[in-house]
């Protein structure tokens, strides 16, 4: 008997989790243009050298094969839901009964002049490894140097923490954070904004809020106020937008739109499509966090099976979790509802989440997986755990 065909487009947190929760009673094909699964919640640590690219990557083919499914390295250019077929840039076609779309987001420079050419994006392991190399090159140059971080959200603040971790003693280096809104880390408790600003003041970091960027040149960042800031390195953490594939496949009407879904993560346009992760526009907005993406992947896998069996779909019920925000070796913040606990020692918890989840995704069941896991643990112990524990003594504090 022919097995029902399930195609999964995108294989990071949401897509890979969906694949891992689909059994071998389905013919599952997972498609992604990159061979690597990337742990993106820790890519900021590439800026300081605490992490290396190999620490944050695992081969998708191995992970997908372990689940009993097929991995295809390709770029999907169109999804024809009515025909039950998707097409790749190489002309390959894959038929499906159900498709799970987990394509994430792409870098968004909001059409700002020069941003695509002169600012370094902050979206992937390769992006952040390149920023780390650029920072190291800048640090070797004589005289004054200036770094501008565009975006005061989670990515921008964690990037800042890593720059301070490695370069805060470097004479002549100035760092600025530019945020278009009224405060840093929007959507989090006000205490977090105040705590980060206090660190910035202590280490000479200039914070510009209510300051939209209107142009970027090789050596300048221009603000809407008319102020022109020198920038020898501009880091762009300004946000993400919906991939063009969503519009090309009829999931949305306009560019930049996220794909609307039902409470069961089913596309509102096509019953045989589910959209999960960053690409999904949920009935009730939810932060674009890795743990939510993984929860969506599990839910979508279950609902794909229910849809194929003609059973009632189950709604997605996110389990809300505390958020950990790293600030280099200076601080880590545990955010739960409106409360914030701050301590450098909390970085050990963030690292433990990374290590445990990586081991869950890629259990050390063969020689290569054992070597990868051992290398990650050894690096973490040397560079993070021991220094964090040493610096944390007596420094935990609660904020509201």
N, C-alpha and C positions, 0 to 999 in steps of 0.2 A: 504494500500500500504506500502510495506516495505521501511523503511527509509535507505538512503545510510549510510554505516558504516565508521566512521572516528576514527582511533586510534591515540592517541598522546602519545609518549614515552618521559617522562620527564615532570615535572610540576613545574619548577621554572619560571623565568621571561618570557622566550619565549613560553614554552609550555602552561603555565597557561593563558597567554594573548591570544594565539590561541584558547584555549577552551572558553574563555569568549566572543570571537568574532564569534563563531559558534552557529548558532541558533538551536532551538529544532526540526527543520525539518531534522536534522542529528542525527543518533545514535552514540554519541560520547563516547568513552571510554578513560579515561586518566589513564596512568599507571606510577607509580613511586615507588621506593623501600622505600622511607621515607614518613612518614605521614605529614611532615612539609614543607610548603613553607618557604623559608629563604630569608630575605633581606640581601644579602651578601655585598652590598656596604658599610655597616656600621659595619661589623664584627670586624674591628680593635678596635672599642670602647669597646669590651669585655675585652681587655687586661688591661684597666684601671678601669673597673667597671662602666664606664659611662652608658653602656648598659648591660642588663642581657639577657640570652638566650630567655626568654619569650617575650622580647621587639621586637625581630627580627624574630619571628616565628608566623605562622598562620596555622591552620589545613587545609590541602589540601582537605580533604573530604568535609568540609563545603564550601570551595570556589568553588569546582567543582560542588557540588550539587546545589549551588545557581544559577549556570549557566544552570542547568537543565540536567546535564550529570552524567555519572557514573565514580567513582574513584575506581581503583584497586591498592591496595598496593602490589607490587611484583617487582621483578627484571627481566627485559626482557633480555633473553640470545641470541635470534636470531630473525631476521625479514626476512621472506621469501616473497620478493616483488612479485615474479611471482605467488605464490600461494595465495597472499593476506592474509597472516597469520603470526602472531608473537607468540613466545613461551616464557614462563616465566621459572624461575629456578624451580618452583614447578610443571612444566609440564602442566600448564594451557595454552590453546591456544585461541587467540582472532583473529577473522576474520575481515578484513577491505577491503574497496574499495579504501580508501586513507589513508596513514599513514604520520603523521608529526613527525619527529625525532628531539627532543630537549634535547639531553642527556648531553649537557655541556662539561666540561673538567674534567680530573682527575689530581691529583698531579703528577708532573714530577720531578724526582730527577736525570734525565739524566744518570742513571747507575753509579752515583758517589758512590764509596765504603763507606758504613756505613751510607749514608744519610737516607735511609728508616728506619733504626733502631734507629739512635741516634739524628735525627733532628725532630722537631715538625712541622707537616704540617700546612698550613695557607689557608684552602680552604672552611671551613664550620663553622657553629655556634659551633658545638661540638669541632672542632679543636681549635678555638680561645678561647672558654671558658676554655679549658684545658691549653692553654698557659697562660691565666690570672691567673689560680690557681697556675701554676708553678712559675710565677713571684712573686706572693704573698708569696709563700713558700721560694723562694730565698731571698726575702727582709727581712725575719725574721731571716735569718742565720747571725751569727757574722762574721766579717772579710770581706775580699774583695771577690766580686762576679763579674762574667763576663757574659754578654749576647752578642751573635753574631747573627745578622740578615743576612741571605744569600739571596741576591736579593735586588737591589736598584731601583726597579720599583715602581709602585703605591702601591702595597700591602706592600712592605718593608718599604717605607717611611711613610705610614699612621700608620703602626705598631710602628715604631720608635716614631712618635708623641705621641702615647698613652703611651708608656713607659716613655717618658719624662714628660708627663702630671702628672703621678702619682708618679714617682720615681726619678725625677731629683734632689731632695734634699737629696736623700739617699747617705750617705757617703760610700765609698768603692765599689760602683757599677760602672762598666765600660761597655760601649756599643760600639759595632763595627758594621758597615754596610759593607758587602762585595758585590761588583758588578763586574761581569766578563767584562762588557763593559767599554767604556772610560768615562762614565758620569752617574749621577743619573737621574732617570725618563726619559729614552730615548723616543724620539718621541714627547717631549714637548719642549717649548721654553727654550733656554739656561739660561734665567734669573731664571727659576725655580730651576735648578741645583744650581745656585749660591746662591739663597736665602736659600735653604735647607742646603747647606754647611756652610753658615754664622751662622745659628742656631746651627748646629753641633759643630762648633768651639767654640761658646759661652758656650755650655753645655758639652764640653769635650768628644763629640762623635767622634770616629775615623772612617774615611771613607776610604775604600780601593777600588779603581777602577782599571780596567784592571787586576783583581785578581781572576781568576777562582779557584773554590774550587775543589780539587782532592780527598779529603777523609774527613770523619767525624768520630770521635771516641766519647766515652762518655764525654771526657773532653777536646777535641781538635778539631780545624778545620784547616786542612792543605791546604795551597794555592799552586798554580802551581810554585810560586817563591821559594818554599821550606820553607816558613815561616809557623810556627805552632802557632796558636793562642789559648790561653786558652779559654774554653767556658763551663760555668756551665749550660747554656741553649742555645741551638741552634734552631733558628726559621727559617724555610725553606719557603721562598716566591719566589722561583726561577722560577715559571711558571707552566703552565698546558699543558697537552697533550691530544690527542684524545682518547676517551674511546675505549676499545677493541671491543665493539659491532659494531662499524662502519665496521671494517674488517670482523668480523664474519658474517655480513649481506651482504657482497659483495659491500658495498658502496665505499670502497677503496681497493687498492691492498696490501698495506704494513702497518705495525704497525705505530702508531704515526701520521698518515696522517689525516687531516681534510677532510670531505666529499665535493667534488666539486659540486657546484650547478650552475644553470643558473641564469640569471638576475631576474627570477621570483621565485627563491629559490627552484626550482624543481631539484631533484637529476639528475645528468648527466648520471646515470646508469639506473634509473627506473622512468618511468613517473608517477607512482602512489605513489611516495615518495617525500616529501618535507623535507629539512633539514634546521634548523634554530638555532639561538643562537651561542654559542661558537663552536659548532660542525661543522658549515658550513664554507666552503672555498669559499668566494664570488669571482665573476669575478674581482672585484676591492676591495682590502683589506680594512677592516674597523676595528677600535678598538673594542675589546671585552668588551663593556660596557652594563650595564643593559638597558639603554634607547634604544640602538640599538636592543637588544634582544626583547624588547617589541614591537618595530616597526616591526621587522621581524615576530613576532607572529601574529600581525594583518594582515600583508600582506599574510602570508601563509594561514591563515583562509579563506581570500577572494579567494585566488587562489585554495584552496581545493574545494570550492564550484563551482568555474568556471570549474575546471577540471571535476568534477562530472557531470556538465551540458553540457560539450563539448564546452565550450566557450573559447575564447582567454585569456591566462593568462596575468596578469599585472606585469610589472617589479617592483622590490623593489627599492624605492627611499628614502634613509635615510634622515631624517631631522637632520642636524648637530646641536648640542647644545653645549654651553659652558660646560667645565668640572670643577668640584669643587674638589680640592685636600685638604684634611684635614691634619693638622700637630698638633694634640693634641689641647691644649688651647693656644699654642704659635702663631699659624697662620692658616689661610685658604687661599688658592689660587684659584682665578677664572681665568681659562685659556680659552681665546677665540682667535682662530687663533694663531697669534704669540704674542699676548698681554697677560700680566699677571697682575692682580690686587690682592694685598695681604692685608689682614686685619683679625685679630682674629674675628671681628664681622661678617664676612662672614659665619662663622660656623652656624649662625642662618638660613641662606638661605639653607645650606645643610640639616639642621635638618627639615626645612619646607618642602623640597622636599620629605624627608623620610616620614613625617607625612601625607602629602597630598596624596602621592602615596599609602601608606598603607591603608588609608581611601577609596581610589578609588577601590583598589583591594578587600577590605573587608569592605563595607559600614556598619556603625553601625545600622543595621536594626533589630537586636535581642539583648537580654540581654547580652549574652556573648561577642558579637562584641562591644557593648557599653562599657562594663567593660574593654576589651582589649585596646580600643582606649583611654579611660580615663586614664588608667595606663601609656600608652606610653606618652601622653601629660604631665601628672604630673611629670614623671621622667625627661622628656626633659626640662621642665621649671626649675626644681631644679638644675639639673646637668650641663646644657649646656647654655640655652638661657640667663638667668640672668648673669652668670659669663662672657659670651662672650660679651654681651652688655656693661658690666662694664669695660672690658679691652680694648674695641675697640675704645674708645673715642680719636679721633685725630690720630689714628694710621694707617689709610688706606693709601696705596701708590701704585703707578703704576710702573710696570717694563716692559722693552722690551729687 
